[in-house]
């Protein structure tokens, strides 16, 4: 397993990190025993950072992760969670809720400190509150030793500059924006590095869009996007490779992406990912696939408040 420095923190993260959203059945119903086993499997494979949120499973994800981590020495992994999003349309970024959320997450996860905490999906709210109230509250909690580093996550690229032009953060997490199909987060990397911000990339498969599996019912991909991605997947199959393998290898190949967060409640799948990253990247196949994907390169959808989003290109 390769490890990379996360911004100006003291953390060296594995190039693949374990995303625990699957423990909350965010994609498909999961087998409880498989879900619990997926955590030690990820650690055994060398993944040393675990990402979760109270939103995943509406609390269930954190509870199950806490159970799975019992008996594993705390110094064997880095742990991150989020705050601010608690249900589909339940968002709360007040200083009072920040303090409550951190304490609840610590209890569910069975730990007395978090390595990273992120403001979750801030594009759904008035983002100035996050700058003026949420982040200062988190800095106070950081001084208390309950969290080591603070940051933010979300979908639109616009949100990162909005916050970082006004205040400092330790880390940021973006999802679906550094993949075979969308490389916008890579374009933002020089700005983030200049700010000294640690870069966490998530969802190399773009919520199954770059796999041979069926999409979750909430996926916002248009028919055009689905059809073109299917063509790319079929092309990979004809070349004797799963497009998911190419997608994962491509996402971690960029050294600016400290780690790539991806998750599964299937231990076998996790071991497969660990094997894939040790195989050479077929750069010729990458070029061929990206040519197929060219009509939808950097396609994205609107998430949250319209004013917090970039202008769609398609």
C-alpha positions in Angstrom: 0.0 0.0 0.0 1.3 3.4 -0.9 0.9 6.3 1.6 0.7 10.1 0.9 1.0 13.2 3.0 -2.3 14.9 3.7 -1.7 18.6 3.3 -0.2 20.3 6.3 -1.5 17.6 8.7 0.7 15.0 10.4 -1.3 12.2 8.6 0.1 9.8 6.0 -2.9 8.3 4.3 -3.2 5.1 2.3 -4.0 5.8 -1.4 -7.3 4.0 -0.9 -9.4 4.8 2.2 -12.5 2.9 3.5 -15.8 4.8 2.9 -18.2 3.5 5.5 -21.4 4.8 3.8 -22.2 1.2 2.8 -22.6 0.3 6.5 -25.6 2.5 6.4 -27.1 0.7 3.3 -26.8 3.9 1.2 -26.5 1.9 -2.0 -28.1 -1.5 -1.4 -29.3 -3.5 1.6 -26.3 -5.2 3.2 -25.6 -8.3 5.2 -24.8 -7.4 8.8 -22.0 -9.8 9.2 -20.4 -8.8 5.9 -20.7 -5.2 6.9 -19.0 -5.7 10.2 -16.3 -7.8 8.6 -15.6 -5.2 5.9 -13.9 -2.9 8.4 -11.2 -5.2 9.6 -10.8 -6.4 6.1 -10.1 -2.9 4.9 -7.6 -2.4 7.7 -5.9 -5.7 6.9 -5.5 -4.6 3.3 -3.6 -1.5 4.4 -6.4 1.2 4.3 -5.7 3.4 7.3 -8.4 6.0 7.0 -12.1 5.4 7.6 -14.7 8.0 6.5 -18.3 8.0 7.7 -21.2 10.4 8.6 -24.2 10.5 10.8 -26.2 10.8 7.6 -25.3 7.3 6.4 -28.1 5.1 7.5 -29.4 8.1 9.5 -27.1 7.1 12.4 -26.9 3.4 11.8 -23.7 3.7 9.8 -21.8 5.3 12.7 -23.2 2.8 15.2 -22.2 -0.2 13.1 -18.8 1.2 12.5 -18.3 1.7 16.2 -19.2 -2.0 16.8 -16.8 -3.1 14.0 -14.0 -1.1 15.5 -14.3 -2.5 19.0 -11.1 -4.3 20.1 -9.0 -2.7 17.3 -6.3 -0.4 18.8 -7.1 3.2 18.0 -3.6 4.0 16.8 -4.1 1.5 13.9 -6.4 3.8 11.9 -7.4 7.4 11.3 -11.1 8.1 11.7 -13.2 10.8 10.2 -16.9 11.7 10.3 -19.1 14.6 9.3 -21.8 16.9 10.7 -24.6 19.1 9.5 -26.5 16.7 7.4 -28.7 14.2 9.2 -31.5 13.2 6.8 -32.6 13.8 3.2 -33.7 17.3 4.0 -32.5 17.8 7.6 -29.5 20.2 7.8 -28.3 22.0 10.9 -25.0 23.9 11.0 -25.5 26.0 14.2 -22.8 26.1 16.8 -25.1 24.4 19.3 -25.7 21.4 16.9 -22.0 21.3 16.0 -21.1 20.6 19.7 -24.0 18.1 20.1 -23.1 16.3 16.8 -19.5 15.8 17.7 -20.3 14.3 21.1 -23.0 12.0 19.6 -20.6 10.8 16.9 -17.8 10.2 19.5 -20.3 8.1 21.5 -21.5 6.1 18.5 -18.0 5.4 17.2 -16.6 4.5 20.7 -13.7 6.9 20.7 -12.7 10.1 22.5 -11.4 11.9 19.5 -11.8 12.2 15.7 -8.9 12.7 13.3 -11.1 14.6 10.8 -14.5 16.1 10.9 -16.1 17.6 7.8 -19.1 20.0 7.3 -21.3 17.7 5.2 -22.9 18.8 1.9 -22.9 22.6 2.7 -24.4 23.3 -0.7 -27.8 22.7 0.7 -27.7 25.6 3.1 -26.8 29.3 3.3 -23.0 28.8 3.2 -22.1 32.0 4.9 -23.3 30.4 8.2 -20.7 27.7 7.8 -18.0 30.3 7.5 -19.3 32.6 10.3 -20.6 30.1 12.8 -19.9 26.4 12.0 -16.1 26.6 11.4 -15.4 28.8 14.4 -17.3 26.4 16.6 -15.3 23.5 15.2 -12.1 25.4 15.9 -13.1 25.6 19.6 -13.8 21.9 19.7 -10.4 21.3 18.0 -8.8 23.2 20.9 -10.5 20.9 23.3 -8.9 17.9 21.6 -12.1 16.2 20.5 -11.1 16.7 16.8 -7.7 17.0 15.3 -8.5 18.5 11.8 -11.5 20.2 10.3 -12.8 20.6 6.8 -15.8 20.4 4.5 -17.3 18.2 1.9 -19.8 18.6 -0.9 -20.6 18.1 -4.6 -20.3 21.5 -6.4 -16.8 22.8 -7.0 -18.0 26.3 -6.3 -18.4 25.7 -2.6 -14.7 25.1 -1.9 -13.5 28.6 -3.1 -16.4 30.2 -1.4 -15.3 29.0 2.0 -11.5 29.0 1.5 -11.4 32.5 0.1 -12.8 33.6 3.5 -11.3 31.2 6.1 -8.8 28.4 6.6 -9.5 24.7 6.6 -7.3 21.7 7.2 -8.9 19.3 4.6 -11.6 19.1 2.0 -13.4 16.1 0.5 -15.0 16.0 -3.0 -16.8 13.2 -4.6 -17.5 12.2 -8.2 -15.2 15.0 -9.4 -12.0 13.1 -10.0 -12.9 10.1 -12.2 -12.4 8.9 -15.7 -15.5 11.0 -16.6 -15.0 14.1 -14.5 -11.7 15.7 -13.6 -12.8 19.1 -12.2 -11.4 18.4 -8.7 -8.0 17.9 -10.3 -8.3 21.4 -11.9 -8.9 22.8 -8.4 -5.9 21.0 -6.8 -3.4 23.8 -7.5 -5.6 26.3 -5.6 -6.0 23.8 -2.7 -2.3 23.1 -2.5 -1.6 26.8 -2.4 -3.9 27.1 0.6 -2.2 24.2 2.3 -5.4 22.2 2.3 -5.3 18.4 2.4 -7.1 16.8 -0.5 -9.5 13.9 -0.1 -11.0 12.4 -3.3 -14.1 10.2 -3.0 -16.2 8.0 -5.3 -13.9 6.9 -8.1 -16.8 4.9 -9.6 -19.1 7.9 -9.5 -21.7 6.1 -7.5 -21.5 3.0 -9.8 -21.7 4.9 -13.0 -18.2 3.7 -13.9 -18.9 0.0 -13.1 -20.9 -2.9 -14.5 -23.3 -2.8 -11.6 -26.8 -1.2 -11.6 -27.1 2.4 -10.5 -28.8 3.2 -7.2 -32.3 4.6 -7.6 -31.3 8.1 -6.6 -28.6 8.5 -9.2 -29.1 11.6 -11.3 -27.3 10.5 -14.4 -29.2 11.4 -17.6 -30.0 8.7 -20.3 -27.2 10.2 -22.4 -24.7 9.8 -19.6 -25.8 6.3 -18.7 -25.6 5.2 -22.3 -22.1 6.6 -23.0 -20.8 5.1 -19.7 -22.2 1.8 -20.8 -20.3 2.1 -24.0 -17.1 2.7 -22.1 -17.8 -0.2 -19.8 -18.4 -2.5 -22.8 -15.2 -1.3 -24.4 -13.2 -2.2 -21.2 -14.9 -5.6 -21.1 -13.8 -6.3 -24.7 -10.3 -5.4 -23.6 -10.5 -7.9 -20.8 -10.7 -5.5 -17.9 -13.5 -4.3 -15.6 -14.1 -0.6 -16.0 -14.2 -0.3 -12.2 -10.6 -1.4 -12.1 -9.5 1.2 -14.6 -11.6 3.9 -12.8 -9.9 3.1 -9.4 -6.4 3.0 -10.9 -6.9 6.2 -12.7 -8.2 8.1 -9.7 -5.3 7.1 -7.4 -2.7 7.7 -10.2 -2.9 11.5 -9.6 -0.4 12.3 -6.8 -2.4 15.4 -5.9 -5.2 13.2 -4.6 -3.9 12.1 -1.2 -6.4 9.3 -1.0 -9.4 7.9 -2.8 -12.3 7.1 -0.5 -14.5 4.2 -1.6 -16.6 1.8 0.3 -18.3 -1.5 0.2 -19.9 -3.9 2.8 -18.5 -6.8 0.8 -15.1 -8.0 2.1 -14.3 -9.7 -1.1 -14.8 -6.5 -3.1 -12.4 -4.7 -0.7 -9.7 -7.2 -1.2 -10.2 -7.0 -4.9 -9.6 -3.2 -4.8 -6.4 -3.8 -2.9 -5.2 -6.2 -5.6 -6.2 -3.8 -8.4 -4.1 -0.9 -7.3 -1.0 -3.1 -7.4 -1.5 -3.8 -11.1 -0.2 -1.5 -13.8 -2.5 1.1 -15.2 -3.3 0.6 -18.9 -2.7 4.2 -20.1 -3.7 3.3 -23.7 -7.0 2.0 -22.5 -7.5 5.1 -20.4 -7.1 7.2 -23.5 -9.6 5.0 -25.4 -12.2 5.2 -22.6 -11.8 8.9 -22.2 -12.3 9.4 -25.9 -15.6 7.5 -25.6 -16.5 9.6 -22.6 -15.5 12.9 -24.3 -19.1 14.0 -25.1 -19.9 13.9 -21.3 -16.5 15.0 -20.0 -17.0 17.0 -16.8 -20.8 16.5 -16.9 -22.3 17.1 -13.5 -25.7 17.7 -12.0 -27.2 20.3 -9.7 -27.0 19.5 -6.0 -28.4 21.6 -3.2 -29.3 25.3 -3.7 -29.0 26.4 -7.2 -26.9 29.5 -6.2 -24.3 27.3 -4.6 -23.7 25.4 -7.9 -21.6 25.9 -11.0 -23.2 26.3 -14.3 -23.8 22.9 -16.0 -21.9 22.4 -19.2 -24.6 20.1 -20.8 
